[in-house]
Amino acid sequence: MKFIKYFLFTILGLIALVLLVAAILPKDFHAGSKIVINRPSSEVFDYIKQIKKQGTYDSWSQQDPQIQKQYSGTDGTVGFTYTWTSKKVGDGKQVITKVDEGKRLEMDLFFNGSDQANKSFIQVDSIAPNQSEVHWEIDGKMPYPFNLMSIFYDMSKDFEKGLKTLKTILEK
């Protein structure tokens, strides 16, 4: 009987410790990456502003080929909305909020039914006539206790992988 008692106290102690660590960790997060693509910036921007094409290079679509996608509005313009449902990568919504033509695309992302927007952008800078630097980043908040995932999961690696795939596609 003592063993069960100590075992239960140990489990409760571990749970309390995990919740305490989550309470201390920051709720804000930032992730992103950048890459140089050997194509003119106008060509790169024309490709990335079409959200329907994002599934060809983003790592989340690659993780779940069965992801269910819905679109509304005119792709590449403010207000265009992409909604997805996935058992592997979760559900969400992405809305274009600003287009700085030829330069930057800003988006709000909502994960798993949340009404709290996470701010994301893809920016294309010309560094030579046939060379562009692409930045893809996100800033947001992760609710308690899910912020604990930040210890184990580096979202920047997903952005890096997606940009490498984008580079491969555009440099063919």
SEKENU-16577 format. One record per residue (C-alpha): residue number from 0; residue in three letters; chain; x negated, y, z. Coordinates in steps of 0.001 Angstrom, whole numbers, plus 500000, padded with zeros to 6 digits. Layout:
N
REC,num,residuo,cadena,c1,c2,c3
REC,NUM,ALA,A,X,Y,Z
...
END
This chain:
172
REC,num,residuo,cadena,c1,c2,c3
REC,0,MET,A,500000,500000,500000
REC,1,LYS,A,497127,502379,500790
REC,2,PHE,A,495709,501802,497317
REC,3,ILE,A,498958,502929,495660
REC,4,LYS,A,499086,505977,497921
REC,5,TYR,A,495477,506998,497062
REC,6,PHE,A,496035,506231,493410
REC,7,LEU,A,499120,508490,493271
REC,8,PHE,A,497319,511298,495137
REC,9,THR,A,494393,510979,492712
REC,10,ILE,A,496727,511220,489712
REC,11,LEU,A,498544,514227,491202
REC,12,GLY,A,495190,515853,491969
REC,13,LEU,A,494030,515376,488388
REC,14,ILE,A,497262,516836,487041
REC,15,ALA,A,496932,519828,489369
REC,16,LEU,A,493322,520313,488269
REC,17,VAL,A,494278,520231,484584
REC,18,LEU,A,497078,522754,485156
REC,19,LEU,A,494727,524991,487152
REC,20,VAL,A,492135,524931,484358
REC,21,ALA,A,494873,525805,481829
REC,22,ALA,A,495952,528715,484046
REC,23,ILE,A,492409,530096,484021
REC,24,LEU,A,491725,529654,480289
REC,25,PRO,A,492576,532537,477963
REC,26,LYS,A,495928,532393,476203
REC,27,ASP,A,494654,534466,473248
REC,28,PHE,A,492802,532730,470448
REC,29,HIS,A,490866,533671,467337
REC,30,ALA,A,489815,531354,464538
REC,31,GLY,A,488517,531802,461046
REC,32,SER,A,485759,531356,458554
REC,33,LYS,A,484236,532924,455475
REC,34,ILE,A,482643,531675,452275
REC,35,VAL,A,481093,532992,449070
REC,36,ILE,A,482856,531911,445880
REC,37,ASN,A,481205,532327,442495
REC,38,ARG,A,484177,533949,440773
REC,39,PRO,A,485293,537561,440311
REC,40,SER,A,487259,538911,443288
REC,41,SER,A,490340,539603,441135
REC,42,GLU,A,490492,535951,440074
REC,43,VAL,A,490060,534725,443650
REC,44,PHE,A,492688,537118,444997
REC,45,ASP,A,495205,536218,442276
REC,46,TYR,A,494883,532582,443374
REC,47,ILE,A,495053,533041,447152
REC,48,LYS,A,497962,535489,447151
REC,49,GLN,A,500200,532725,445784
REC,50,ILE,A,501166,530975,449023
REC,51,LYS,A,502556,528022,447075
REC,52,LYS,A,498955,527283,446010
REC,53,GLN,A,497758,527264,449625
REC,54,GLY,A,498696,523600,449900
REC,55,THR,A,495958,522766,447362
REC,56,TYR,A,493220,523946,449705
REC,57,ASP,A,494416,524338,453308
REC,58,SER,A,493274,521486,455537
REC,59,TRP,A,496671,521066,457211
REC,60,SER,A,498421,520108,453961
REC,61,GLN,A,495574,517674,453304
REC,62,GLN,A,496091,516093,456750
REC,63,ASP,A,499750,515379,455967
REC,64,PRO,A,500577,514695,452320
REC,65,GLN,A,504207,514105,453428
REC,66,ILE,A,504599,517670,454728
REC,67,GLN,A,508011,519088,453786
REC,68,LYS,A,507812,522589,452316
REC,69,GLN,A,510432,525252,451645
REC,70,TYR,A,509913,528647,450060
REC,71,SER,A,512020,531790,449813
REC,72,GLY,A,511385,535100,448098
REC,73,THR,A,508903,536053,445423
REC,74,ASP,A,505516,534435,445983
REC,75,GLY,A,502644,536870,446486
REC,76,THR,A,504897,539693,447704
REC,77,VAL,A,505871,541072,451101
REC,78,GLY,A,508659,539012,452649
REC,79,PHE,A,507813,535751,450894
REC,80,THR,A,508378,532940,453399
REC,81,TYR,A,506912,529461,453503
REC,82,THR,A,508418,527035,456014
REC,83,TRP,A,507028,523582,456700
REC,84,THR,A,507998,520506,458686
REC,85,SER,A,505443,517841,459562
REC,86,LYS,A,505200,515035,462088
REC,87,LYS,A,501382,515184,461928
REC,88,VAL,A,500556,518923,461965
REC,89,GLY,A,503725,520382,463486
REC,90,ASP,A,506368,522731,462129
REC,91,GLY,A,506024,526366,461271
REC,92,LYS,A,506721,529397,459167
REC,93,GLN,A,504445,531821,457326
REC,94,VAL,A,505647,535238,456150
REC,95,ILE,A,503681,537666,453976
REC,96,THR,A,503742,541012,455788
REC,97,LYS,A,501341,543118,453706
REC,98,VAL,A,499608,542899,450346
REC,99,ASP,A,496637,545134,449613
REC,100,GLU,A,496471,544174,445930
REC,101,GLY,A,493185,542648,444892
REC,102,LYS,A,491810,542832,448440
REC,103,ARG,A,493814,541478,451376
REC,104,LEU,A,496894,539410,452178
REC,105,GLU,A,498340,539650,455709
REC,106,MET,A,500738,537107,457157
REC,107,ASP,A,502660,536287,460308
REC,108,LEU,A,502610,532644,461343
REC,109,PHE,A,505114,531075,463706
REC,110,PHE,A,504403,527609,465098
REC,111,ASN,A,506877,524998,466330
REC,112,GLY,A,509935,527237,466509
REC,113,SER,A,508205,530063,468386
REC,114,ASP,A,509388,533607,467712
REC,115,GLN,A,505937,534969,468601
REC,116,ALA,A,503950,535928,465499
REC,117,ASN,A,500323,534954,465120
REC,118,LYS,A,498553,537428,462819
REC,119,SER,A,496580,535994,459925
REC,120,PHE,A,494863,537365,456846
REC,121,ILE,A,492878,536336,453812
REC,122,GLN,A,490537,539016,452518
REC,123,VAL,A,488519,538983,449314
REC,124,ASP,A,485478,541256,448948
REC,125,SER,A,483523,541632,445730
REC,126,ILE,A,479806,541177,446411
REC,127,ALA,A,478724,540917,442741
REC,128,PRO,A,480556,540962,439384
REC,129,ASN,A,481125,537183,439534
REC,130,GLN,A,480844,536611,443258
REC,131,SER,A,483345,537110,446074
REC,132,GLU,A,483291,536690,449823
REC,133,VAL,A,486528,535320,451271
REC,134,HIS,A,487464,535763,454942
REC,135,TRP,A,490382,533727,456340
REC,136,GLU,A,491293,534400,459968
REC,137,ILE,A,494038,534176,462562
REC,138,ASP,A,494640,535779,465952
REC,139,GLY,A,497395,534700,468288
REC,140,LYS,A,498529,533423,471636
REC,141,MET,A,498774,529849,472792
REC,142,PRO,A,501320,529288,475571
REC,143,TYR,A,500418,527725,478904
REC,144,PRO,A,499565,524822,479320
REC,145,PHE,A,498947,524211,475592
REC,146,ASN,A,496046,526689,475752
REC,147,LEU,A,494136,523767,477264
REC,148,MET,A,493802,522409,473708
REC,149,SER,A,491273,525176,472992
REC,150,ILE,A,488706,523117,474893
REC,151,PHE,A,489105,520158,472554
REC,152,TYR,A,490154,521652,469219
REC,153,ASP,A,488262,524196,467085
REC,154,MET,A,490685,525620,464527
REC,155,SER,A,487821,527466,462801
REC,156,LYS,A,486676,524120,461385
REC,157,ASP,A,490036,523792,459609
REC,158,PHE,A,489596,527243,458051
REC,159,GLU,A,486044,526356,457010
REC,160,LYS,A,487194,523105,455412
REC,161,GLY,A,490009,524894,453593
REC,162,LEU,A,487675,527558,452221
REC,163,LYS,A,485231,524900,451004
REC,164,THR,A,488083,523221,449158
REC,165,LEU,A,489164,526591,447719
REC,166,LYS,A,485581,527175,446501
REC,167,THR,A,485545,523771,444799
REC,168,ILE,A,488861,524465,443064
REC,169,LEU,A,487948,527960,441855
REC,170,GLU,A,484415,527139,440734
REC,171,LYS,A,485474,524261,438461
END
